[in-house]
Amino acid sequence: PATILVLLIESILWIFGLHGSSIVSSVMNPIWRSLSAENAAAIGLGKAATHIVNYQFIANFVKLGGTAATLGLALVIVFTAKSSRYKALGKLSLIPSLFNINEPLIFGMPIVLNPIMAIPFVIANITMAIVTYASTYIGLVPVSIGVEVPWTTPPIISGLLIGGWRVALWQFVMIVVSFVIYLPFIKKIDTLELNKENQK
């Protein structure tokens, strides 16, 4: 519940134009990293890692492409956009999203002050955490053992580095989930934009 609250606050800050990730991480990163360190220490002593929520959980499952798993959003735009505006945005945002940089999407769509896009942005951020937590709790996904990779490491590669093929596969599943979350909203705003372009 605490993690969900933190992620909700982070999303809301972004929606109002504030850098939610920087604001939240200034408080939460020391906590998340200490939990990662405790997991690593436990493994070093031959014990099991017990902290499901930690820095790797947030950086490598919740933020696939940036806050609110926006790599899925970038892929939706690239594969489904019909308006020239969003086609251009898809080309511009995909490569940064692969490296977990989503400012082109947040300010280019924009997600900031956009009531339509605020809905999936909040839903995706929280859904990534809930589904991954539940899957880790029941053993589908291994608990992170404290291995840390640079935050700009692309998904799938980061999964292989921090936990092997099961983690990489789970990241792929989460990208698909985020794609599905964003899809109907992008179709709506893309249709609106296409209608505007056709009227010109």
Disulfide bonds with the S-S distance in Angstrom:
none
